[in-house]
Amino acid sequence: MQLPERLTQETISAFCRDGFSHLFEGREQLTVDLSHVQCIDGAGVAFLWWLRMRCKKQGIACEFRHLSPSIEHQLAMFTQAHQSHLPMARQPSASYPVRVGERVCRMFRHLYEVIAYVGELLSHLATLFAGHFRWSECREAFYRAGVQAVPVVMMIGFLLGLILAFQSAIPLEMFGAEGFVGGLVGIALVRELGLIITAILMAGRTGSAFAAEIGTMKVNEELDALETMGLYPVRFLALPRVLAGTLALPLLSLFATLAGLVGGWLVMSILGFSLHYYLDQLTSFVALGDFVGSFVKAFAFGFAVSAVGCRCGLTAENDASGVGRATTSAVVTGIVFVAMLEGVFSILFYAMGW
């Protein structure tokens, strides 16, 4: 088979109109002479590759004669590019022990990364007193995480105290103990419910916002720009937000608790008890240690929720869906950490006699 001087798209189109069926009928070998080829383009290279693959498929030996080094190089590059786009063969599934080992390794690697992230946050706390901390960023984050959240936190706290008082008054009235509703509401709100509800609201409102903000910066390659300029993203972006969330949660939990106590007082007034009696019940059942323990937990919860939100943003994937997954992960992981810390503090306070 003699190929023309110009092996381009026009000549290949002419070959296609004439048909190729006669080239492969009754043959055991096909010899292609390229001695006259002076000009070749991508279509010509694809045509040579197709001839070779067609002969291989039909069991015909294909030989290219007088193949110049340049054409041979182009044909090799085309073959390599085509093979790189072929779907990879399915790898055999690993055995069960191998899969378990891989998951354990991933778990320990993730634990190492979390510990390294927390250590980096704590090490950068020294910048608070070195004059390099971004207080303006911290104030802005505190305003968005704390001040703007006060109305919704107080509304939820008020409704929580109202509902808790109403629901507890019904069974206590059966035993003639409805006068203890105020003490029950005070203990529940001060020790647990006011803080936990506030932490969950902060995880859904602030933790997700931190993850979305930093994740969007990562998509826009702003984090890469910070690293190029020699700035640490954890210190530059995460630390001001974590500090703002740590300081905001105790104050928000205080507002939520006070609003809940007001809701409890409203129910007590409906039941016919005076404000003086309600305050006397609170002072009898709620001690100063309850407020101190609640504030200690509030700082820990605020740090956990804010740190989780920032970490999810820093580890987000570089696309829109990655930012969405990071936001969801920030909320879910923040709530899980709040529940875990609550269990740890409950055991610790029980051992201390609180």
matplotlib code that plots the C-alpha trace (Angstrom):
import matplotlib.pyplot as plt

x = [0.0, 1.5, 0.6, 0.5, 2.9, 0.5, -1.1, -3.5, -7.2, -8.1, -6.4, -7.7, -11.2, -10.7, -9.5, -12.6, -14.9, -13.2, -13.6, -11.1, -12.7, -10.6, -7.3, -8.0, -9.8, -7.9, -4.6, -2.1, 0.2, -0.2, 2.8, 2.4, 5.0, 5.6, 8.6, 6.7, 5.1, 6.4, 3.6, 1.5, -0.9, -2.9, -5.4, -2.6, -1.0, -4.5, -4.9, -1.6, -2.5, -5.9, -4.3, -2.1, -4.9, -7.3, -4.6, -3.9, -7.6, -8.0, -4.7, -2.9, 0.8, 1.2, 4.6, 5.4, 8.3, 10.4, 8.9, 10.8, 11.9, 9.6, 6.5, 7.5, 7.9, 4.4, 2.9, 4.4, 3.2, -0.3, -0.4, 0.8, -1.8, -4.6, -3.5, -3.5, -7.2, -8.3, -10.2, -7.9, -8.5, -10.4, -8.0, -8.8, -10.4, -8.1, -8.7, -10.6, -7.5, -5.9, -9.0, -9.1, -5.4, -5.9, -8.8, -6.9, -3.9, -6.3, -7.8, -4.4, -3.3, -6.4, -5.8, -2.2, -3.4, -5.9, -3.3, -0.9, -3.6, -4.5, -0.9, -0.3, -3.3, -2.0, 1.6, 0.3, -1.4, 1.9, 1.2, -1.6, 1.0, 3.7, 1.9, 1.2, -2.3, -5.1, -7.4, -9.6, -10.4, -11.1, -13.5, -15.3, -15.6, -16.8, -19.5, -20.8, -20.5, -21.6, -23.5, -25.5, -26.5, -27.9, -31.6, -31.9, -30.1, -32.4, -35.5, -34.5, -33.5, -36.8, -38.9, -36.7, -37.4, -41.1, -41.5, -39.4, -41.4, -44.7, -43.7, -42.3, -45.3, -47.7, -46.1, -45.0, -48.6, -49.7, -47.6, -48.4, -44.8, -45.4, -43.6, -40.3, -40.6, -38.4, -35.6, -35.8, -35.8, -32.8, -30.7, -31.5, -30.7, -27.7, -25.9, -26.7, -29.5, -28.7, -25.1, -25.7, -28.4, -26.2, -23.3, -25.4, -26.7, -23.2, -22.1, -24.9, -24.5, -20.9, -18.9, -20.5, -19.8, -16.1, -15.9, -17.6, -15.5, -12.1, -13.2, -14.1, -10.7, -9.1, -11.1, -10.0, -6.4, -6.1, -4.6, -1.9, -1.2, -0.8, 1.7, 3.6, 3.9, 5.2, 2.0, 0.5, -3.2, -3.8, -2.4, -3.7, -7.3, -8.1, -6.7, -8.8, -12.0, -11.2, -10.5, -13.7, -15.8, -14.2, -15.1, -18.5, -20.0, -19.9, -21.6, -24.2, -24.9, -25.4, -28.0, -29.7, -29.8, -31.2, -33.9, -34.8, -35.1, -37.5, -39.6, -39.6, -40.7, -43.6, -44.9, -44.5, -46.5, -49.2, -49.3, -49.8, -46.3, -44.7, -41.4, -39.9, -40.8, -39.3, -36.0, -35.9, -36.2, -33.4, -31.0, -31.9, -31.2, -28.6, -25.2, -22.2, -20.3, -23.0, -22.3, -18.5, -18.8, -21.0, -18.6, -15.7, -17.6, -18.6, -15.0, -14.2, -17.3, -16.6, -13.0, -14.1, -16.8, -14.7, -11.6, -13.6, -15.2, -11.9, -10.2, -13.0, -12.5, -8.7, -9.1, -11.9, -11.5, -11.0, -14.5, -18.0, -19.1, -16.0, -17.0, -20.5, -19.1, -16.8, -19.7, -21.8, -18.8, -18.2, -21.8, -21.9, -18.4, -18.9, -22.1, -20.4, -17.5, -19.9, -21.6, -18.2, -16.9, -20.2, -19.7, -16.1, -17.1, -20.0, -17.7, -15.1, -17.6, -19.2, -15.8, -15.2, -18.6, -20.1]
y = [0.0, 3.3, 6.4, 9.8, 12.7, 14.6, 12.5, 15.2, 15.5, 16.0, 12.8, 10.8, 12.0, 10.7, 7.4, 7.2, 7.8, 5.0, 2.6, 0.4, -3.0, -4.1, -3.5, -6.3, -8.9, -12.2, -10.7, -12.1, -9.1, -5.5, -3.4, 0.3, 2.4, 5.9, 6.7, 9.4, 11.0, 14.6, 16.2, 14.7, 16.2, 14.9, 13.2, 11.4, 10.2, 9.0, 7.2, 5.3, 4.4, 3.1, 1.0, -0.6, -1.3, -2.6, -5.1, -6.2, -6.8, -8.9, -10.8, -9.2, -8.4, -4.6, -3.2, 0.4, 0.9, 4.0, 5.5, 8.7, 9.4, 12.4, 10.5, 7.5, 9.9, 11.4, 8.0, 6.9, 10.1, 9.5, 5.9, 6.9, 9.7, 7.3, 4.6, 7.2, 7.9, 4.3, 3.2, 1.4, -2.2, -2.9, -3.7, -6.8, -5.8, -6.0, -8.5, -7.7, -7.4, -5.0, -2.8, -2.8, -1.8, 1.0, 2.4, 2.2, 4.0, 6.7, 7.1, 7.6, 9.9, 12.0, 12.0, 13.2, 16.0, 17.1, 17.1, 19.0, 21.6, 22.1, 22.4, 25.0, 27.0, 26.9, 27.8, 30.8, 32.1, 33.8, 36.3, 37.8, 39.5, 40.0, 42.8, 40.7, 39.5, 40.7, 42.2, 43.9, 40.5, 39.1, 41.9, 41.5, 37.7, 38.3, 40.7, 38.3, 35.2, 36.9, 40.1, 39.3, 35.9, 37.4, 37.8, 34.2, 32.8, 34.7, 33.7, 30.0, 30.2, 31.9, 29.2, 26.5, 27.7, 28.2, 24.7, 23.1, 24.8, 23.8, 20.2, 19.7, 21.4, 18.8, 15.7, 17.7, 18.9, 15.3, 15.1, 18.6, 19.7, 22.3, 24.8, 23.1, 24.0, 27.0, 25.0, 22.4, 24.9, 26.7, 23.6, 22.3, 25.6, 26.7, 23.3, 21.8, 22.9, 26.6, 25.9, 22.9, 24.6, 27.7, 25.5, 23.6, 27.0, 28.2, 25.1, 25.6, 29.3, 30.2, 27.0, 26.6, 30.3, 29.9, 26.8, 28.4, 31.6, 29.8, 27.1, 29.8, 31.4, 28.1, 27.7, 31.2, 30.2, 32.9, 30.4, 29.6, 33.3, 33.6, 30.7, 32.3, 35.5, 33.5, 33.9, 31.0, 30.5, 29.0, 32.1, 34.6, 33.2, 30.6, 32.0, 35.3, 33.3, 30.7, 33.3, 35.2, 32.0, 31.0, 34.3, 34.6, 31.3, 32.0, 35.3, 33.8, 30.9, 33.5, 35.4, 32.1, 31.0, 34.4, 34.3, 30.8, 31.8, 34.6, 32.0, 29.8, 32.8, 33.5, 29.9, 30.2, 33.4, 31.7, 28.9, 31.6, 31.9, 35.3, 36.5, 36.5, 32.8, 32.0, 33.8, 32.0, 28.7, 29.6, 30.6, 27.5, 25.0, 26.8, 27.4, 29.5, 26.3, 25.6, 28.9, 28.4, 24.9, 26.1, 28.9, 26.5, 24.2, 27.2, 28.2, 24.6, 24.3, 27.6, 26.6, 23.2, 24.5, 27.4, 25.3, 22.6, 25.1, 26.6, 23.3, 22.1, 25.2, 24.8, 21.2, 21.8, 20.6, 23.1, 23.2, 24.3, 20.9, 20.7, 23.9, 22.5, 19.2, 21.2, 23.3, 20.2, 18.5, 21.6, 21.5, 17.7, 17.4, 20.5, 19.0, 15.6, 17.3, 19.2, 15.9, 14.3, 17.2, 17.2, 13.6, 14.2, 17.2, 15.3, 12.5, 15.0, 17.1, 14.0, 12.9, 16.4, 16.3, 19.2]
z = [0.0, -1.2, 0.7, -1.0, -0.5, 1.7, 4.4, 5.7, 6.5, 2.8, 1.6, 4.6, 3.7, 0.1, 1.5, 3.7, 0.7, -1.2, 1.7, 3.5, 3.3, 0.3, 2.3, 4.8, 2.8, 2.5, 3.8, 6.3, 6.1, 5.1, 4.1, 4.1, 2.2, 3.6, 1.4, -0.5, 2.6, 3.0, 5.0, 7.7, 10.3, 13.2, 11.0, 9.2, 12.4, 13.6, 10.3, 10.7, 14.3, 13.1, 10.4, 13.0, 15.5, 12.7, 11.5, 15.1, 15.7, 12.6, 13.1, 10.2, 10.4, 9.7, 8.6, 8.0, 5.6, 5.2, 8.4, 9.1, 12.7, 13.0, 11.9, 14.2, 17.1, 16.4, 16.1, 19.4, 21.2, 19.8, 21.0, 24.4, 24.7, 23.6, 26.1, 29.0, 28.4, 28.3, 31.4, 33.8, 34.5, 37.7, 40.4, 42.5, 45.8, 48.8, 51.5, 54.7, 56.9, 54.4, 54.3, 58.1, 58.3, 55.8, 57.8, 61.0, 59.3, 58.0, 61.5, 63.1, 60.3, 60.9, 64.6, 64.1, 61.8, 64.4, 67.2, 65.0, 64.2, 67.9, 68.7, 66.0, 67.3, 70.9, 69.8, 67.9, 71.0, 71.9, 69.1, 71.3, 73.4, 70.7, 68.8, 65.7, 66.4, 64.1, 66.7, 64.1, 62.5, 66.0, 66.8, 63.5, 64.1, 67.7, 66.4, 63.9, 66.1, 69.4, 69.1, 66.0, 67.6, 70.8, 69.6, 68.3, 71.3, 73.8, 71.9, 71.9, 75.6, 76.5, 74.7, 76.2, 79.8, 79.0, 77.6, 80.3, 83.1, 81.5, 80.9, 84.4, 86.1, 84.8, 86.5, 89.6, 90.1, 90.4, 93.6, 94.8, 94.2, 91.5, 93.7, 92.8, 89.1, 89.5, 91.1, 88.4, 85.6, 87.2, 87.6, 84.1, 82.4, 84.4, 84.4, 81.0, 78.7, 78.3, 77.4, 75.2, 73.1, 72.7, 71.6, 69.1, 67.7, 67.5, 65.6, 63.1, 62.8, 63.4, 62.8, 59.4, 58.6, 59.5, 57.3, 54.4, 54.6, 54.8, 52.3, 49.7, 50.3, 49.6, 46.3, 45.3, 46.1, 48.7, 51.2, 48.6, 48.3, 52.1, 52.2, 49.3, 51.2, 54.3, 56.3, 58.3, 57.4, 60.9, 62.6, 60.0, 59.6, 62.1, 65.3, 65.4, 64.7, 67.3, 69.9, 69.0, 69.2, 72.5, 74.1, 72.5, 73.7, 77.4, 77.0, 74.7, 77.1, 79.9, 77.8, 76.9, 80.5, 81.7, 79.0, 80.0, 83.6, 82.6, 80.7, 83.8, 85.9, 83.5, 83.9, 87.7, 87.7, 85.7, 88.3, 91.0, 92.5, 93.2, 91.8, 95.3, 95.7, 92.3, 93.1, 96.5, 94.7, 92.3, 95.1, 97.0, 94.2, 92.0, 93.6, 92.5, 91.5, 88.9, 87.2, 87.4, 85.9, 83.2, 82.3, 82.2, 79.8, 77.7, 77.0, 76.0, 73.8, 72.1, 71.4, 70.0, 67.8, 66.4, 65.9, 64.1, 61.8, 60.8, 60.3, 58.0, 56.0, 55.8, 54.6, 52.1, 48.5, 45.8, 44.4, 45.3, 46.4, 48.6, 50.4, 50.9, 52.3, 54.6, 55.9, 56.6, 58.3, 60.5, 61.8, 62.4, 63.8, 66.1, 67.6, 68.1, 69.9, 72.1, 73.1, 73.7, 75.8, 77.8, 78.7, 79.8, 81.9, 83.4, 84.6, 85.8, 87.7, 89.3, 90.5, 91.9, 93.7, 91.7]

ax = plt.figure().add_subplot(projection="3d")
ax.plot(x, y, z, "-o")
ax.set_aspect("equal")
plt.show()
